[in-house]
Amino acid sequence: RHVFGPASQRVHQRAAGCRRGGNLLGLPENRRPVRGGAGPPAQAAGRRLETGEKPYACQFCEKRFSDHSSLRKHTNVHTGERPYSCAVCGKRFSRSSHMWRHVRVHTAELCGKNFGSDAELKEHFKIHVVEKPFSCNVCGKAFKYNIKLLIHMRTHTGEKPFSCEICGKGFSQKVNLNVHMRTHTGEKPYLCKTCGKRFSDQSGFKRHMTIHTGERPYICKTCNKAFRYSVHLMVHMRTHTDERPYFCKTCGRTFSDPSTLRKHTMTHTGERSYSCQTCGKCFSDNSNLLRHMRTHTGEKPYSCEICSKSFSQSSNLMQHIRTHTGERPYPCGICDKSYSHSCTLLKHMRSHSDRPHFCKTCGKTFSLRSALSKHMLIHTRARPHACNTCGKRFMKTFHLRRHLKTHVAPKHLLEGTNHSSGRHAGLQLKEFQRHLILKVRIFCANITDGCSY
C-alpha cells in the first residue's frame, strides 16, 4: 500500500502541481474548491467575524456559529460522528487535529521522520498515501480524483447547487437529488425478495435487509454487545462514558440520544401522535406503532435460521438464538454470574441490593414493592382510583379523597345525621364520606324512579 520510488514521486509532483493552481478538469473558477482566504465564502466568513454575526445555529442546543464548518465540528459532539479517518489504519476521529496527532504515530513507524508543524506533516504524509493525491486542506481527507475533492469541499462551504424543482430543497450532489425526487414521484426501485417491501434508496434497502439476516456488524469493544446500525453503537457507547449531550428544556433532565429526549418531552406535552387505526391505541413514536401493528396482522418477519421459528420482534429472535448457542452476554459485575437475558440479570442484581425493587423504565430502585407500584404510575400515567359518584379518575388515593369533598349531598339527606353522637359518633372522615356517597346514590335512584323522597 505504501509505495516509494520514482513513480510515487511523479504522482506527488502532479498533486503538488494541482495544489499550485493547476485545473486538471478544466472547471470554471467559481466551481473550484475554496482555499486559503480567497473566494466569496471566505470573504463572507471574514465579514461575519468582524460584525459578530452568527447565522448558523445548532439544532440540538441552539448554540450559534459564524461559519458552517464550525457548526459541523460542534454537531459531532451531539451525533458522535467521526468524519476524519486515518488513511493508514482507518481509525476515525471527530476533529482533524486529533487525526493528525494520531498520524504522527504512523510517520514515525513508516520513515522515522518528525515534523514541527501540521502543515509539514500533511505535505509529507501524501508520499505514503500516493494513491489518493488530492487532499482537503480543511479536514485532511484524501481522494483519488479531483472531482471527488470538489464535491467533498461542498460539505465545508455549505454549497448546494442541485435543487428540487418541486419543493426547493437543495443538495450538494446530483445523486442525492435523484433519490430525493422519489419522495415526490413515489418510485421505489429497490425490492426485498423476502417480504416484498420496496424502498426508494439503496441505503434504506440495506438497512432493511439486516432485519431478515439478523446481522449485527457493529460491536461494542467494551461489552461486546452487537448492533445493527452504527448510530445505535454510538448511542450505546455513551452508556459506558456516561455522556448525555441532550437535555430537556422543561425539567433539565439529560439524555444520551435525541429519540429518548423526544419521548421524554411528550410526558410534558402529553402528545401521542401515532395512533393504531385498528384499535385506536396511541404511541409516542412510529417504531412502537409498527411493532404494535404486528399484534393485529400476526406478522413475524424475524425467523431463526437454525430451527425456522419466527418472531414479531428482532429482540425476541436474538434471545431465542441464545437457546441454540448457549451465549450468556449479560454478566453480573459483583459475583461473576452471567445470564442470557438482561431481565434475568436485573432480577439477580436484586440479591446484591438493599433496594431490590427497580423500575425497568428509568432504573430507579425502591426498598418496597408498593413504592415501585406508585412510581410506575408516572410512566404508565394510569389512574386506578375512581370516584364512585362522577367517575373521575385519579393517580393517587389522597387526590381522590380531596376530590370527594367537592361532592356535597342535599341538606335534607343530612337530617338526623349527627357527626359527634348517634350511630355516626365514631366515624372517621373517610367513612363519613362513603356514607354521604351512599345517601347521594339512594337520592338519585329515587328521583329516577319518580319518587319524591
N, C-alpha and C positions, 0 to 999 in steps of 0.2 A: 504494500500500500504506500509506503514511504519511498519514493523513487528519488535517487540522487544522480547527478551527472549532467552532461550537456543538454539532453532533451528537457530535463526539468528546468534548467537554466533558461532555455529558449522560451518555454511556456511562461516562466516567471517574468521574463523580459516583455513578452506580449501583454501580460497582465499589467505590468508597470506602465507600458505604453498606453493601455486603455485608461489607467488612472490619471495619466498626464493630459487626458482630454481627447484621446482617440475615440471616434464614433464608429465602431466596427459595423453597426447595423444601419448606419445612415439615418438615425432617428432625428427628428427636428429638435431644436434646442429646448423647447418647452416640455418635451417628453423625456429628457434625460434626468437621472436621479440628482436630487439636490445635494450638493456637497459644500462643506465649509459654511460660510455665512452668505453665500451668493444665492440669488433667486428670490422670487416674491414670497414664498412661505417663510424663509429665514428672516426677510426684512419685516414681515408682519409679526413674527415672534419677537423680534427686537423691539418693535414699537410697543408691543404688549408689556414687555419688561419695563419700558420707560414709563408707561401710563399706569402700570399696576393692574391692567385688565386681566381677568381670569375667566375666559368663556367656557372652559372645559370642566364639567362637574362630574364627580364620581357618582355612579348610580347607586352605590351601596351606602356610602357615608356622607355624600354631598360635599366632600372636600373639593376645592376648586384649584385649577391649574392654568397656567398661561399658555401651555403648548400641549399638543396631542401626545407626544412621546412621553412626557412626564406623567400624564394621565394613565397611559398604558402601563408604565412601570408601577405606578401606585395600585392599579387594579389587580396586578398579580398578587398583591398582599391578600386580597379577598378571595380570588379564584384559585390561588395555589398554582397558577400556571407557571411553567418554567420554559420560556421560549428560546433560551440560549443554550445550545448544545455544543459539547466539545467534539471537534472533528476527528479526534483520535479515538476516544473511548466511548463517546455517545452520552456521557453524563450531562444532565441538564441543570440549568441554573435560572433563577428568577431575574438576575441582573447580569449585564455584560461584564461589569467589573469583577464580579465573583467568578465568572467563567475564565477571564484572562488570568486571574490569580491562580486558578487551577491549571491552566495551560502551561504555566511556568514549570510545573512538575514534569510535564512531558518533554519540554525542550531540554531540561536538564538530563532526562533519560536518553533522548534521541541524539543530541550532539554535544551536551555538556556546556552550552553557551548560556550566559546570563545577560540580562538587559536592564538598563536603568529605568526605562520608561515603557509604558504600554504601547506607545506608537512604534518604537523599535521592535518590540516583541511581535506585534501584529505583522509588521513588514517581513520579519524573518520567518515567522511561522508558516507563511504561504509557501515557502520552499518545501516544507514537509507535507503539505496537502495540495500539491500542484494540480490534482485532478479537478479542483474547484477554485480556479484562479480569481473569480470575481467576488469580492467580499464587500459586505455592507460596512461602511465606516461608522455607523451608529451602534449596531449590536454585534458586529463581527461575523455574522452568519455568511457562509460562503456558498457560491453557486457555480455550476459548470458552465452556464450560458449567461451572457449579459442580459438577455431579455428577462430571465428569471430574476435577476437582481433588480431590474427596473420595476417589475411587478411587486417585488418584495418591498421596495422603497415606499410604496404607497401605504404600507402599514405604519410607517413613521410620519409621513406627510399628511395622512388622512385623505388623500386624493381618491375620489370615486368617480371615474369617468364614464361608467356604464350605468345608466338609469332606466328604471322601468317606466314605460310609456303609459301604463295604466295607473299606478299608484305613486310614481315618482321616487321610489326608494332607490338609493344609489349603491353601487358595488364596485370593488376595486378590480375584479376580474370578470370577463365575459361569461366564463363557465358558471360563476355564481349567479349571474343574471339569468342564464338559461334555466338553472334549477329553480330559481325564484318564480319564473314565468309559469311554471307548472302549478303553482298555487292558484293562479288565475284560470288556467285552461283546464285544470283537473286531471292533467295527464299523469299517469303513474306507470312508468315503463318497467319497473323492477318487480318481478313476481316471485313470491315464495312458493315453491313447488310442494312444500309440506302442508301448509294450511290455506294457500290461495290468497293470502293477503298481499296487497300491492303497495308500492312506495314510489314517491316522486324523486328521491335521490338515493344514490348508492350507499352513502354513509348510514342512512336510516335503515336501509335493507340489511346491511351488515350487522348493525346493532340488533335487529330483529332476529336474525339467524342464530344468534347466541342463545336465544330462548329455547330453541329446539335442540341445539347441540349440548346445552348446559355448560359451554365453555366459559371459564373464568380466568383469563390470561393475566390479570393484574393482581400480583401477590404482595401482601404487606411483609416487608423484611423483618419486622419486629415480632409479629404474632402468627405469620404465615396464613392469615385469612385471605381468601381469594375473592376477586370482584370481576363483574362482567365488563364494567366500564372504568376507564382511567379516572374520571371525575369522582366516582364513588370511592376509589382508593385514596384520592387526595383528601376527600372529606373524612374518611376513616382515619387517616394519619393524624388528624387533629385530636383524636381521642387519646393518642399517645403524647402529643405535645401540649395538650390542653389549650390549644389555640381556639379562640371564639371571636372571630372578627365581625360577626353580625349581631346587632343589638336592637332591642325593641325600644322605640321612641316613647312608648306609653309608660312602661314599667321599668325599663333599663336592663331587663334580663338579656343575657348574651347567648349566642348560638354558634355552632361550628359550621352550619351550612344555611344557605338562603331559603331552601324549601321548608326547613323546620321553623325558621323565623316567620315565614308566610302563614304556616299552620297555626303558630302561636298567636299571631296578630288577629286571627279570626276569633280567638277567645275573647278579645276585647270588642271586636265589631259585631260578633255573632253571625258573621257571614258564612253561608254554606252554599256555594254557587253551583255545585254539581249534584243534580238530582236524578234518581233512577226513574225512568218512565214506566216501569212495571209496577213497582210498589211505592214509589214516592219518597223513598229514603234519601236523605241529603248527605253529601260528603264535602269536605273542605278542599279536596284536590281530585283531579281526574283519574290518577292512578288507583286510588281507593275505590272510585266508582267502577272502573274497569274490572277490578278484582271482584267487587260485589256482583256485577252482572253475570259472572260465571255461575253464581248460585242459582240463577234463573235459567241460563242456557245449558248448564251441565257441561260446558266446555272444559276440557282437560288437556291443554296444549303441551304440557311437560311430561314426557314419558321416559322411563328408565330403560337404558339400552341393554341392561342385564336381564331383567325379567319382564319388560314391556308394560309394567304397571304405570298408569297415568295419574297426573295430579293437576289440580287447578292453579296451583301457585308454585313458582320455581323454588321457594324456600322449603316447601314440603318435599319436593323432589330431592333436594340436597340432603335433607335429613334422612330420607329413605335410602339414598345411596350408601350412607354410612352403615346401614344394616348389612350391606354386602362387603364393604371394605373394612369394617371394624374401626374406622377412624374415630378418634376422640379429640377434637380440636379445642375443647374448652377445659383448660387446666385450672385447678384451684391453686392460687398463689400462696396459700397457707400450709396445706398438707400434701400437696403434690398429686392429689387425685385428679383424674381427668374424666370428661363426660362428652357424650356425642351430641347433646343438645344444650343450648345456652340456658333454657329454663330449668333443666336438671341441675346445672351448676349453681344457678341462683338459689334454688331450694337448698342445696348443700351448704351454701355460704351462710345460711341462717344458723347453722350449728356453731359457727365461729363468732356470732354476734349476740350482744345483749338486746339488740333491736331486730328480732328475726323477721318481722313483717315489713315487706318493702313494696313500694309502688313500681310496677313494671313500666309505667309510662315515663316517670321522671326520676326514679331511683331513690326517692326519699324513703327513709326507714322509720318504723314505729315499733314501740315495745308491746302494744296491744293490737289485736286484730280489729277491734271495734274502732280504734283510732284510724287505722288504714281504711276501713269501710267509709268513714266520714270523709276522709281525704279524697277518696276516689270520686266522690260526687263532684269535685272541682273539674275533673277530666270528663266524666260522663254527662255532667250537667243534669243528672237525674233529680227529680223532685218527688221523693217517695211519700211525703207526708201531706195528706189531702184533707181539706176542710169538708166535713160531712154536711155542712149547711149549703155552701155555694159551690163546692167542687174545686176551689182554687188550691193549687199545689205549692209545696214549699220544700226547700232543700234541707232545712233543719227544724227540729221539733220546737225550739223556742221561737222561731219565726211563725210557726203555726199558732202557738199559744198567744203570741202578741196579736195575730190576726183575729183570733176568736173574740177578742174584746170588742171588735168592731160590730159584732152581731148582737144587737140589743133586742130582747123579746118585748112584746107589747106589755104594758103595765099590768093589765088585768090577769096576765099569766103569773105574775109575781105575787098576787094577792094571797095572803095566808102563808107566804114563804118567809120565814124569819131566819136570817143568817146566823144569829147568835143563840137562838133557842129552838125548841121543837125538833122535828125529825131531821133538820139540816144543821143541827148545832155543831157537829164535829167535822163538817165537810171542809176539805181544803179547796183552794181556788180552782184547781183543775177539775175536781169532782163537781163543784158547783157549775162550772162552765158546761160540763157534759149534761148536767141536769137541765140547764137552760136550753140547750140544743134539742133535747128530747121534748121539752114543752113546745118549742117552736115547731117541731115536726108534727106534733099532735094538732097544734093550732092550724097549720097549713092544710093538713089532711082533712080536718073537719070543714074548712072553708070550701075545699074542692068537692066534698060530698053534699054541699048545700046546707050544712049545719051552721047555726048561728053561734054555737059555743057559748 
